[in-house]
Amino acid sequence: MAVRLMAAAIAVTTFVIVGFFVIVALHGPADGVVAKDSPASAKSLSSSTTTHRIGGFTVTTVTTLRSGEAEIELSINDERGKAVLSRNAPSVVLQMSGMESTPVELQRNSSGFWHGSGRPSMSGRWSFVVTIEGEQISIPVDVP
C-alpha cells in the first residue's frame, strides 16, 4: 500500500512539473516580458524587407509596424554594393490614396543607412514613397 501511495505521489509530481514546462513553452513569455534578443524591446505587428533598383542604386528597405507607427530603414548601395555617401538625404513621405502625405524625417545612422517613422492616421493601405535623386519607389504598408 505504501509503495502504491509513493508511486502515485511521484506520478502526480512529475505530471505537474512536466505540465508546467509544457504550458510555459507553448505560451511563451508573459505579457510585458521581452526576450533579450528582441529588437528595440517592442512588439512588432509586421515587418518586411524588400530590395529595389532606383537609378544606379540598390535600395533595401525594411518596413515595420510597431505601436501605431510605421517605421522605415533604408540601405542605399551603388552597383558595386558599396554604401552610397550621398550629399542629399533621400526623401520619404507616408501616403494613402485620397489622404494628405505625411513627411517622414530621416536620420542617418551610418553611411548609406537611413531610419525614420510616421504615424498613419487610420487603418488601410499606406505607402512609403522614397525619392532618391529625382526617382521614386513606393513601398506598400498595410495598417490594421
C-alpha positions as CSV (number, residue, x, y, z in Angstrom):
1,M,0.0,0.0,0.0
2,A,2.8,2.4,0.9
3,V,4.5,1.6,-2.4
4,R,1.4,2.4,-4.4
5,L,0.9,5.7,-2.5
6,M,4.5,6.7,-3.1
7,A,4.2,5.8,-6.8
8,A,1.0,7.9,-7.1
9,A,2.8,10.9,-5.4
10,I,5.7,10.6,-7.8
11,A,3.4,10.4,-10.8
12,V,1.4,13.4,-9.7
13,T,4.5,15.5,-9.0
14,T,6.0,14.5,-12.4
15,F,2.7,15.4,-14.2
16,V,2.6,18.8,-12.5
17,I,6.2,19.6,-13.3
18,V,6.0,18.5,-16.9
19,G,2.7,20.2,-17.4
20,F,4.1,23.5,-16.1
21,F,7.0,23.4,-18.5
22,V,4.8,22.5,-21.5
23,I,2.4,25.3,-20.7
24,V,5.3,27.8,-20.4
25,A,7.0,26.6,-23.5
26,L,3.8,26.8,-25.6
27,H,2.6,30.1,-24.2
28,G,5.9,32.0,-24.4
29,P,6.9,34.8,-22.1
30,A,4.2,36.7,-20.1
31,D,2.9,40.0,-21.5
32,G,5.4,42.7,-20.8
33,V,8.4,40.3,-20.7
34,V,10.6,40.8,-23.7
35,A,13.4,38.4,-24.8
36,K,16.9,39.9,-24.6
37,D,17.5,39.5,-28.3
38,S,14.2,41.3,-29.2
39,P,14.9,44.4,-31.3
40,A,14.0,47.7,-29.6
41,S,12.2,45.8,-26.9
42,A,8.8,46.4,-28.5
43,K,6.2,44.3,-30.1
44,S,6.2,44.4,-33.9
45,L,2.9,43.8,-35.7
46,S,4.6,43.1,-39.1
47,S,7.9,43.6,-40.8
48,S,9.0,43.2,-44.4
49,T,12.3,43.6,-46.3
50,T,12.4,44.5,-50.0
51,T,15.1,45.4,-52.5
52,H,14.6,47.8,-55.3
53,R,16.6,49.3,-58.2
54,I,16.3,53.0,-58.5
55,G,18.6,54.9,-60.9
56,G,22.1,53.5,-60.4
57,F,21.3,52.4,-56.8
58,T,20.1,49.3,-55.0
59,V,17.8,50.3,-52.1
60,T,17.0,47.7,-49.4
61,T,14.1,48.7,-47.3
62,V,12.8,47.3,-44.0
63,T,9.3,48.4,-43.0
64,T,7.9,47.7,-39.6
65,L,4.6,48.5,-37.9
66,R,5.1,49.0,-34.2
67,S,2.9,50.6,-31.6
68,G,0.9,52.7,-34.1
69,E,4.0,53.9,-36.1
70,A,5.2,52.8,-39.5
71,E,9.0,52.6,-39.5
72,I,11.3,52.5,-42.5
73,E,15.0,51.7,-42.7
74,L,16.9,52.4,-46.0
75,S,20.2,51.0,-47.1
76,I,21.5,52.6,-50.3
77,N,24.3,50.9,-52.3
78,D,25.9,51.5,-55.7
79,E,26.2,48.9,-58.4
80,R,29.3,47.5,-56.8
81,G,27.5,47.0,-53.5
82,K,29.3,49.8,-51.6
83,A,27.3,52.2,-49.4
84,V,26.4,55.5,-51.1
85,L,27.7,58.6,-49.4
86,S,25.0,60.8,-50.8
87,R,25.2,64.5,-50.1
88,N,21.4,64.7,-50.2
89,A,19.2,62.7,-47.9
90,P,16.6,60.6,-49.6
91,S,13.1,62.0,-49.1
92,V,10.3,59.8,-47.8
93,V,6.6,60.5,-47.3
94,L,3.9,58.3,-45.9
95,Q,0.8,58.5,-48.1
96,M,-2.6,56.9,-48.6
97,S,-4.8,57.3,-51.6
98,G,-7.1,60.3,-51.0
99,M,-5.2,61.5,-48.0
100,E,-2.6,64.2,-47.5
101,S,1.0,62.9,-47.5
102,T,2.9,62.9,-44.2
103,P,6.7,63.7,-44.5
104,V,9.0,61.2,-42.8
105,E,12.1,62.8,-41.2
106,L,15.1,60.5,-41.9
107,Q,18.1,60.2,-39.6
108,R,21.4,58.9,-40.9
109,N,22.7,56.1,-38.8
110,S,25.8,55.3,-40.9
111,S,26.9,55.9,-44.4
112,G,24.2,54.8,-46.7
113,F,21.8,53.8,-43.9
114,W,18.7,55.9,-43.0
115,H,15.9,55.5,-40.5
116,G,12.6,57.3,-40.0
117,S,9.0,56.8,-38.9
118,G,5.5,58.2,-39.4
119,R,2.2,57.7,-37.7
120,P,-0.7,56.7,-40.1
121,S,-3.9,58.4,-39.2
122,M,-6.1,55.4,-40.0
123,S,-6.2,51.8,-41.0
124,G,-5.7,50.7,-44.6
125,R,-3.1,50.5,-47.3
126,W,-0.4,53.2,-46.9
127,S,2.8,53.5,-48.9
128,F,6.3,54.9,-48.1
129,V,7.2,56.9,-51.2
130,V,11.0,57.1,-51.4
131,T,12.7,59.7,-53.7
132,I,16.4,59.4,-54.4
133,E,17.9,61.9,-56.8
134,G,14.6,62.6,-58.5
135,E,13.5,58.9,-58.9
136,Q,10.8,57.3,-56.8
137,I,9.8,53.9,-55.5
138,S,6.7,53.1,-53.5
139,I,6.7,50.5,-50.7
140,P,3.2,49.4,-49.5
141,V,2.4,49.1,-45.8
142,D,-0.9,47.6,-44.6
143,V,-2.0,49.2,-41.4
144,P,-4.5,47.1,-39.4
